[in-house]
Amino acid sequence: MHVRHLQVSDFRSWELADLAFEPGVSVLVGRNGQGKTNLVEAIGYVATLGSHRVATDAPLIRHGAQRAVVRAAVVNDDRELLVELEITAGKANRARINRGPVPRPRDVLGILRTVLFAPEDLSLVRGDPSDRRRFLDEMLVLRAPRFAGVRSDYDRVLKQRSALLKTVKHSRSADLSTLDVWDGHLAKHGAELLAARMKLVRDMAGHVTSAYAEVAPESRPALISYRSSVGELPEDKESIEDLLLAELDRVRRQEIERGVCLVGPHRDDLDLTLGELPAKGYASHGESWSFALALRLGGYELMRVDGIEPVLVLDDVFAELDRGRRQQLAKVAAAAEQVLITAAVAEDVPDELSGARFEVQGGEVRRV
């Protein structure tokens, strides 16, 4: 799989940018603030319908413009598809495949698969549980795009049920039978999401441990495990659904008093441990970087085991890594079908990753 062509208009800082890529390594070099990260961010958006830098779409539209457009020609198994995404402020986004409109933007998911490593990934180790939950859910969608719908359904139910709890909190005469209905919906969609997350963690755990041992051989073993807010979970969806319903019934009084939803996958976390200690709070800066890198590389290797050859995107990360970690990352990247790298200076990129070079400067990008 590789991106053959990228065009953006009114995306971030770019009024217009047009790039032709090839399989192998492509390096975008430019000083900070020149827009090189914006270009790989656009590629990531095609793959995930989200940004690794911001939580909403509004900042993706160039200041003063009404909409941003991203077009990417993606080649997979000798078949090329053109994906077009139109991001509009205050309105629903639109998508096209080979110039033909599709009912929902998420219908483009799965055409392009990417694994992106960026400085922001340090939050996977040091940040809030929401950062790790997002990582898991993005991996779910990359492996099986249908989980975008599962996550959307769960988020919709969670929002509606949370609004109802707030209403009940301030009005003791509210009809609680409606809450019973939303309990059923939350347990159903939550069980599907939980079962998928747990399977993902089981499938990925060995790859993460191996990747960490390669990038930080002198450190303690790295392990990942899923931690649910309702305790130990069974493996099948039906049993998880029953457990969620029972827990919702048990904490109902607390939920009504507080006006918040206390049960469900939105309160879970991915536990990261080094030896016997949690990585968060105990890992050194270098160990934290290594763990973040191992999570991404673990996901990358898992997708390859699945038969998917994702595009590897390395956004300004070599400057953050020491020589040993650079070499380990370069070894993995050199074997990828396509690698897109951004760097402030070309010397940050290891010699093993020689390939096409693009200079990004003054609102222009050109191949050198």
C-alpha positions, -999 to 999 in steps of 0.1 A, spaced: 0 0 0 13 35 -8 1 70 -14 9 80 -50 -4 115 -50 -15 141 -24 -32 174 -30 -46 197 -3 -63 231 -5 -70 254 24 -58 227 48 -40 242 78 -13 266 65 -16 254 29 -36 273 3 -25 247 -21 0 219 -21 5 191 -47 29 162 -42 37 130 -61 51 102 -40 66 68 -48 70 36 -28 99 36 -5 112 65 16 101 101 11 116 128 34 100 163 38 126 187 52 119 222 64 123 244 94 96 244 121 65 263 111 69 257 73 40 232 71 57 198 66 37 182 95 5 196 80 11 175 49 15 142 67 -14 152 90 -35 154 59 -25 118 50 -33 107 84 -67 123 82 -75 103 50 -67 71 70 -85 79 102 -108 109 97 -89 125 126 -58 144 134 -30 133 157 -26 170 169 -61 183 175 -94 168 187 -117 187 163 -118 195 126 -121 232 128 -83 240 132 -77 220 100 -93 247 78 -70 275 68 -78 308 85 -102 328 64 -114 298 43 -147 281 45 -136 246 38 -105 224 34 -101 197 7 -78 167 9 -73 144 -21 -51 113 -20 -45 87 -47 -39 54 -29 -25 22 -45 -31 -11 -30 -24 -44 -47 -21 -26 -81 -55 -10 -77 -57 28 -73 -85 47 -56 -89 84 -53 -102 96 -19 -115 131 -16 -125 147 17 -142 180 21 -140 195 56 -165 223 61 -168 246 92 -201 242 110 -214 216 85 -212 179 78 -180 168 60 -183 151 26 -164 124 9 -159 110 -25 -143 78 -39 -131 80 -75 -151 113 -79 -183 96 -68 -200 108 -35 -204 83 -7 -232 84 20 -208 90 49 -172 101 53 -164 69 73 -171 49 41 -136 58 30 -120 41 60 -98 11 51 -87 25 17 -56 39 33 -40 24 65 -12 44 82 8 40 114 20 74 125 46 82 152 49 118 163 62 137 193 26 139 206 28 101 212 46 107 245 11 113 259 4 76 253 26 69 283 25 101 303 -10 114 294 -45 107 305 -64 74 300 -83 91 271 -51 92 251 -46 55 254 -83 47 248 -81 67 216 -50 48 205 -68 15 210 -99 26 191 -79 40 162 -61 6 160 -95 -12 160 -106 9 130 -74 5 112 -77 -33 115 -115 -34 108 -131 -1 96 -166 -13 108 -155 -4 144 -158 33 134 -196 27 134 -194 8 167 -175 36 184 -199 62 169 -229 43 182 -214 40 217 -205 77 218 -241 87 207 -257 65 234 -232 78 260 -241 114 251 -278 108 253 -276 88 285 -254 114 302 -278 142 292 -307 122 307 -288 116 340 -283 154 343 -320 159 338 -329 133 364 -304 148 389 -323 182 387 -358 167 385 -366 139 409 -400 134 391 -383 124 358 -393 91 342 -366 65 350 -381 40 325 -363 59 298 -330 54 316 -336 17 315 -338 18 278 -305 37 275 -289 13 299 -297 -15 275 -282 4 245 -251 14 264 -245 -22 276 -250 -36 241 -227 -12 222 -203 -10 252 -199 -48 252 -190 -50 216 -164 -23 220 -150 -39 251 -147 -73 236 -129 -58 206 -105 -38 227 -96 -68 249 -89 -90 218 -68 -62 203 -47 -59 234 -42 -97 236 -32 -97 199 -8 -68 202 8 -74 236 36 -97 224 45 -74 195 47 -44 219 69 -64 243 92 -74 215 94 -39 200 103 -24 234 131 -50 239 146 -40 206 145 -3 211 155 -4 248 174 -37 254 189 -24 286 155 -17 302 130 -38 321 104 -58 302 74 -38 289 39 -52 292 4 -40 283 -30 -51 297 -65 -38 295 -81 -24 327 -119 -21 329 -138 1 353 -160 -29 361 -132 -53 370 -122 -85 353 -142 -91 321 -153 -123 304 -143 -128 268 -177 -131 251 -199 -101 243 -231 -115 258 -215 -120 292 -199 -86 291 -233 -71 283 -248 -88 313 -220 -76 335 -224 -40 323 -262 -41 329 -256 -54 365 -230 -28 372 -253 0 358 -280 -12 382 -256 -12 411 -244 23 407 -276 39 395 -281 59 427 -246 73 425 -250 82 388 -282 101 395 -267 119 424 -236 130 404 -254 133 370 -226 114 351 -222 79 336 -199 59 358 -199 26 338 -186 17 304 -155 16 281 -152 54 283 -138 50 318 -113 22 310 -75 24 305 -46 6 289 -21 -3 316 15 1 307 41 -15 330 79 -17 331 89 -47 352 65 -45 382 60 -8 381 36 14 361 53 33 333 34 65 341 52 81 369 81 57 371 96 55 335 124 78 327 121 102 297 140 77 275 119 48 287 87 67 281 98 75 245 107 38 240 73 26 253 55 51 230 75 39 201 69 3 210 32 8 211 33 22 175 57 -4 162 36 -31 179 5 -19 161 25 -18 129 37 -54 132 2 -66 141 -12 -51 110 15 -68 89 5 -101 105 -30 -93 95 -18 -91 59 -20 -53 58 11 -33 47 4 2 62 21 34 52 46 43 80 46 80 89 74 94 111 66 130 120 97 148 133 106 120 157 143 113 149 153 146 166 137 132 198 155 99 198 190 89 208 213 71 184 203 36 194 166 42 191 171 60 158 189 29 144 162 5 156 134 27 142 153 30 109 157 -8 107 119 -12 109 112 17 86 135 5 59 115 -26 54 81 -8 49 65 -5 15 63 33 20 77 56 47 69 93 49 93 112 72 94 149 83 125 165 97 137 200 105 172 191 91 181 163 67 209 152 91 184 140 116 173 112 93 195 81 94 215 73 63 197 39 59 165 59 50 178 75 18 151 82 -7 131 110 -23 136 144 -6 112 173 -6 120 208 6 92 226 24 97 264 27 79 296 23 45 281 15 59 258 -12 70 222 -15 94 210 -42 113 178 -48 151 182 -47 
